[in-house]
Amino acid sequence: MKTNILATSALLTLISLGIPVHAENLTHTRQLLSTKSCSECDLSGVGLVLSDLQGADLQGANLVGANLSRANLTGANLSGANLSSASLNGANLTGANLSNATVLGTDLRGAYLTNAVLTDLDLSTAYIQGVIGIPSNAGTKEQFYEWATVEGNRGNYNAALEHYNRALTIDPDFAPAYLGRSLVFYRFGNNAAAVQDARMASMIFSAQDNEEGHLAAEDFILGMTKAREPDKVEGRGNFGNVIRSVGSLLLRFLM
């Protein structure tokens, strides 16, 4: 009997260790859901999928590992909150305050960040594929370029275009972003814009003595011209190689 009691006690201990929510956390969760005010609360590991937390005060809250997927956090105050490893997949963060928040390994895929305050927020370790509305002050030109290239390779050209635009807002002479955006415009069937961006990239690469980038841009322009001519069957076939070459070069710029 004593052995059974000890085994049961050990099992309950293991189970309790596997549950991230303690009694105090449950109290904080109830407080949040009833008042939408829980600054400095311990909400680690809490499940709040699809919750309506519009305008909630979560300043400085511990939300490590929390599941806030598709939650409505419009206008919420998350400044200084710890969102490490939390899921905000598809969450609506329109107008939310995320200044000084920690987003280490945070899942922000498909989230809405339009007009969100992202001061002193480092998104370099967060998952942001498909995020909508990242302002240009939320990252460096290199970060936006990286995000754009990743989205382009996934076939998410709208997000890629948005990120390339952000990179060029930060640095209007950032040649790799022009070349990448040129490829996106071509995918959209906007040849005029694609050629214009490729020419800009070629010019800037040339001014920077980047022969590889200059030649890639010129080859892309030539390939687009040939691909529009129906009798240039060979040219259209070779153009596939040009596109792959440009795509490979865009990835190498990341390094």
N, C-alpha and C positions, 0 to 999 in steps of 0.2 A: 504493500500500500504506500509506504514511504517513498519507494522508488517511483511509483506512478505519479505521486504528488510532485516530486522533484522534476520528473520529465515534463509534466504539464506546466509547471512553473517556468521551466526553461523554454518551452514552446511559446508560451505567452510572452515571455521576454523578447524572443526573436521576432514575434509578430509585431510587438509594440515598437521595436527598433525599425521595422520596415515601414511604419506609418509616419509620415512627416508631420502630421497635424496633431498637436497636443491640445490639452484642455484650454490653455490660454489662447491658442490659435483659433479654436472654435468660437471663443468669446469675441475675438477680433473680427472673425468672419461675419458673425451675426451683427456686430456693430456696423461693419461696412455695409452690409445688405440693408439694414434698417435705417441707417442715417446717411450713408454715402460719405461718411467722414471717418477716416481711420489713419491719420498721419502717424508715422513712426510705428505702425502696427507690425506684428509678426504674422505675415500671411504666406510664409514659405510653404510650397507644395500644395497650396489651396487650389481647388477646382472651381473655376468661375466661367466655364464655357457659356457663351451666348448671354452673359449677364448684362443687365442694363446698369452701367456705372457712369452714365453721362454726368459730367461735372463733379465727379467724386474727388475727395481730397485724400490722396495717397502719398503725400509728401513724405519722403524719407522712409517709406514702408519697405519692409523686407519681403520681397516677392520672388525670392530665389526658387526656381523650379515650379512656379505657379502656372496653372493652365488658364489663360485668358483668351483662348482662341475664339475669334469672331465676337468678342465682347464689344459693347458700345462704350467706349471711353472718350467720347467726344467732349472736349473741353476739360478733361480730367487733369488734376495736378499730380504729376508723377515726378516732380523735381526731386533729385537726390535719392530716388528709389533704387533699390537693388533688384534688377530684373534678370540677373544672371541665370542662364539656362531656362528661363521662362518661355512659354509659348504665347505669342501674340499673333499667331497665324490668322490672317484675315480680320484682325481687330480694327475697329474704327477709332483712330487716334487723331481725327481732325481737330485742329486747334488745341490739342493737349500740350501740356507743359512737361517736357522730358529733359529739361536742362539739368546737367550734372548727374543724370541717371547712369547706372551701370548696366550695360547691355552685353556682357561677356557671354557669347554663345546663345544669345537670345534669338528666338525664331520670330522674325518680323515678316515672313513671306506673305505677300498679298495684303499687307496692312495698308491703311490709308493714313498718310502723314501730312496731308494738305494743311498748310498754315500752322503746323505744329511748331512749338518752340524747342529747338534742338541745340541750344547753346551749350558748348563744352560737352557734347555727346560724341563719343568715339564709336562709330559704327563699323570699324574695321574688322571686328570679330563677330559681328551679328550676321544672321542669315537674312538677306534683304531681297531675294529674288521676287520680282513682281510687286515690290513696294510702289505705291502710288503717291507722288507729291513730295519727294525728298527735296528740300530747298537747297540752293547752291552753297549755302554756308554750312551745310551739314557734313561736308567732306572736302577732300582735296581734289584737284583735277585728275590726279592719278587714280584716286579711289573711284571717282565717277567713270573714268575711262575703263577701269577694271570691271566695274559693275555692268557697264554697257556691253563690253566684249562678252562677258558671261551670258548676258541676256540674249545677245545676238546669236551666240552659238546654240542657245536653247530654242531659237526661233521666235523668241518674244521680242519682235522688232519695235513695238510701241514703247516698251520699257527701255530698250537699247537706245532708241532715238532720244528719249527724255534724258537719259544719263549722259549721252554725248553732248546734248545741248547744255547741260549743267557744266560739263567740263570746259566747254568753249565759252561759257559765261565767265568762268573763273579766269581762263587764259585764251583770248581770241587768236593766239598764234600757236596753239597746241596742235601741231600737224597730225599726229596719230589719230586724234579725235575727228579731224576733217576726213581722213581716209576711212575711218570706221563708219562715220555717218554717211559717207558716200556709198558704201556698200549697203547700208540700210535703205537709203533712198532707192538704190537699184532694186532691192528686194521688193520695195513698194511699187515699182514700175515708174518711178519718177526719175526718168533718165536725165532730164535737164538739171535737176538739183544734184543728182549723183555726179554728173560731169563737172558742175560748178565746184562742188566740194573737192573732188579729186584734183582739179586744177589748183585750187587753193593749197591743198596738201603738197602737191608737186612743187609749187613755188616756195613754200616755207621750208620744205626739206632741202631744196636746192640752196636756199639762203643759209641753211645751217650745215651745209656740206655733208648732208646725209644722202649719199648716193643710192643706197639700197632703197630708202623710202621714196626718193625722187623717181627712180626707175619703176618701182611698183605702182606708183600713182599714174605714171605715163602709160604703163602697160594696161592698166585698168581703163584709162580713157580710150586707148586704141581698141581694146577689146570690146568696150561698149559700143563704139562706132561700128565695128565689124559685125557685131551681133545683131545690129538693127538692119543689116543688109541681107535680104532673104537668099541671095545667090551666093553668099559667103558661108557655105556649109562648113568648110574647113575652119574658117575663122570662129564660127560658133562653137565648134568642138574644142578649139584651143582656148576659148574664153573660159571654159570650165576650169582649166588649169590655172588661168590667171586669177580667178576668184579664189581658188584654194591657196594660191601663193599669197594673195593679199590677206586672207584669213590667217594663214600661218604667221605672216609678218605682224599682224595685229597682236597675236598672242606673244610673240617674241618681245614686243614693246613692253609687255607686262613684267618682263624680267629685267 
